[in-house]
Amino acid sequence: MNVVELAKVAKAREMCASGGLDLLRRERGIGVREMAAAVASEYGQPVAPSTVSRWARGERRPSGGLAVALYAALETL
């Protein structure tokens, strides 16, 4: 993982921990299922809506490729 990707991982994880992901998702009118589909599209593998919900509530944080995919999905939505 390069420096740019590591920065994206850190930003995505911070958004989840601070509740910023849920706030941003709601402000943009994006549902949990829609967010999961966008992350899955970036990641190349299925992502469950319940996983995104846990991230949004700050219960869990994505790691590695999932965090990069979350960051990329947020840039496009």
Backbone bond lengths (Angstrom), bond angles and torsions (degrees), N, CA, C in turn:
res aa  C-N    CA-C-N  psi(-1)  N-CA   C-N-CA  omega(-1)  CA-C   N-CA-C  phi
1 M - - - 1.450 - - 1.532 107.71 -
2 N 1.324 115.63 132.59 1.459 119.33 -179.03 1.537 111.13 -87.53
3 V 1.322 115.49 177.18 1.465 121.28 -175.56 1.529 111.68 -63.00
4 V 1.320 117.35 -39.25 1.464 120.84 -180.00 1.519 110.05 -64.03
5 E 1.326 116.76 -44.54 1.465 120.35 178.85 1.522 111.29 -64.97
6 L 1.312 117.64 -38.84 1.465 120.72 177.56 1.526 110.90 -62.63
7 A 1.322 117.00 -38.42 1.469 120.38 177.42 1.527 110.50 -65.13
8 K 1.329 117.11 -38.45 1.465 121.14 178.04 1.522 110.85 -66.29
9 V 1.329 116.37 -40.26 1.467 120.76 176.96 1.521 109.64 -60.17
10 A 1.325 116.49 -47.50 1.464 120.70 -178.99 1.527 111.24 -61.67
11 K 1.327 117.22 -43.05 1.465 120.98 -179.27 1.528 110.95 -65.64
12 A 1.334 116.82 -44.94 1.466 120.58 179.67 1.521 110.79 -62.28
13 R 1.329 116.93 -43.62 1.462 120.29 -179.64 1.529 111.34 -66.00
14 E 1.323 117.25 -37.98 1.470 120.90 178.00 1.526 110.83 -65.72
15 M 1.334 116.62 -40.44 1.471 119.83 178.42 1.525 110.54 -60.72
16 C 1.325 116.52 -38.86 1.464 120.04 179.70 1.526 110.94 -69.10
17 A 1.317 116.24 -44.42 1.465 120.50 -177.05 1.525 112.34 -66.17
18 S 1.338 116.34 -33.21 1.464 120.07 -175.19 1.530 113.93 -89.67
19 G 1.325 116.67 -7.56 1.457 119.81 -175.72 1.517 112.62 86.99
20 G 1.323 116.26 1.27 1.458 121.13 -179.23 1.518 113.39 -65.32
21 L 1.311 117.25 -31.82 1.463 120.12 179.02 1.523 110.33 -63.40
22 D 1.308 116.84 -46.55 1.464 120.33 -179.86 1.522 110.49 -63.71
23 L 1.305 117.53 -42.94 1.464 121.93 179.12 1.527 110.55 -61.69
24 L 1.317 117.26 -48.53 1.451 121.55 -179.68 1.521 111.30 -63.28
25 R 1.317 116.20 -42.65 1.461 121.30 179.44 1.532 110.02 -59.59
26 R 1.315 116.54 -45.78 1.468 120.92 -179.32 1.531 111.86 -68.73
27 E 1.319 117.28 -40.99 1.464 121.08 178.85 1.522 111.21 -59.74
28 R 1.309 116.01 -37.12 1.472 121.04 -178.62 1.526 112.47 -87.04
29 G 1.332 117.10 -2.91 1.454 121.08 178.97 1.512 113.56 69.47
30 I 1.321 115.89 32.26 1.456 121.43 -177.92 1.526 109.02 -98.99
31 G 1.312 116.08 124.68 1.456 121.02 177.15 1.525 111.45 -76.74
32 V 1.309 115.77 162.80 1.463 121.39 -179.67 1.534 110.48 -61.40
33 R 1.325 116.21 -41.51 1.476 119.25 179.35 1.523 111.51 -64.19
34 E 1.319 115.82 -41.60 1.464 120.12 179.22 1.528 110.28 -64.02
35 M 1.319 116.48 -41.64 1.462 120.63 178.55 1.530 110.52 -64.34
36 A 1.323 116.87 -42.38 1.463 120.75 178.69 1.525 110.82 -61.61
37 A 1.326 116.68 -41.15 1.469 120.49 178.95 1.531 111.05 -65.26
38 A 1.324 116.93 -39.63 1.469 120.50 179.20 1.519 111.18 -66.47
39 V 1.331 117.23 -42.49 1.464 120.85 178.38 1.529 109.58 -65.43
40 A 1.315 116.85 -42.63 1.466 121.20 179.61 1.526 110.60 -61.56
41 S 1.323 116.91 -38.92 1.461 121.15 178.39 1.524 110.96 -62.48
42 E 1.317 116.53 -41.82 1.469 121.30 178.40 1.524 111.73 -71.66
43 Y 1.318 116.19 -36.11 1.472 122.30 -174.70 1.526 112.33 -81.96
44 G 1.328 116.20 -29.66 1.451 120.12 -179.75 1.515 114.30 86.29
45 Q 1.320 116.21 9.37 1.460 122.75 177.98 1.523 108.24 -144.20
46 P 1.333 116.64 156.29 1.469 119.02 179.88 1.535 112.49 -60.32
47 V 1.314 114.70 144.02 1.462 122.25 174.32 1.526 106.03 -130.21
48 A 1.310 116.68 123.48 1.466 121.41 -176.87 1.524 110.88 -74.07
49 P 1.323 116.83 142.04 1.462 119.88 175.00 1.533 111.98 -56.58
50 S 1.323 116.67 -33.38 1.475 119.04 178.97 1.529 111.47 -64.59
51 T 1.322 116.88 -30.83 1.467 120.65 176.77 1.523 109.87 -66.39
52 V 1.320 116.91 -46.42 1.464 121.15 178.49 1.523 110.10 -63.02
53 S 1.314 116.92 -38.98 1.463 121.11 178.54 1.528 110.83 -61.45
54 R 1.311 116.80 -42.14 1.480 120.23 178.25 1.527 110.61 -65.57
55 W 1.332 116.92 -39.45 1.465 119.86 175.95 1.522 109.98 -61.80
56 A 1.336 116.57 -46.52 1.465 121.49 -176.19 1.521 112.02 -63.11
57 R 1.325 116.78 -33.64 1.472 120.81 179.13 1.529 111.95 -84.13
58 G 1.325 117.57 -3.93 1.457 121.39 179.44 1.517 113.48 78.88
59 E 1.327 117.48 11.80 1.465 120.87 179.92 1.527 111.88 -75.09
60 R 1.319 115.61 -30.97 1.460 122.06 180.00 1.510 107.90 -140.09
61 R 1.326 115.11 163.16 1.456 120.69 176.04 1.520 109.19 -130.70
62 P 1.331 117.19 141.20 1.463 119.43 179.21 1.521 110.18 -71.64
63 S 1.308 115.43 153.96 1.453 119.57 177.42 1.520 109.78 -123.35
64 G 1.300 116.13 160.40 1.447 123.57 173.54 1.517 115.40 45.93
65 G 1.330 114.17 -124.00 1.458 121.09 -176.72 1.512 114.12 -61.05
66 L 1.316 117.17 -33.29 1.469 119.75 178.19 1.528 111.19 -66.65
67 A 1.302 116.89 -37.89 1.462 120.13 178.53 1.528 110.33 -67.35
68 V 1.328 117.27 -40.83 1.463 121.02 177.44 1.529 109.48 -63.78
69 A 1.331 117.09 -42.02 1.465 121.58 178.71 1.528 110.93 -64.41
70 L 1.324 117.54 -40.35 1.465 121.20 177.38 1.517 109.97 -61.93
71 Y 1.301 116.62 -46.48 1.465 121.09 179.14 1.535 110.49 -58.79
72 A 1.326 116.80 -45.99 1.463 121.61 -179.88 1.526 110.58 -63.82
73 A 1.324 117.49 -41.02 1.463 120.95 179.15 1.522 110.52 -63.21
74 L 1.311 116.88 -39.78 1.470 120.25 179.64 1.529 110.86 -66.10
75 E 1.320 117.36 -32.21 1.464 120.11 178.51 1.522 111.90 -69.33
76 T 1.338 116.66 -29.44 1.456 119.85 -175.81 1.525 113.34 -93.04
77 L 1.330 118.06 -21.52 1.466 120.64 -177.75 1.514 111.85 -89.71
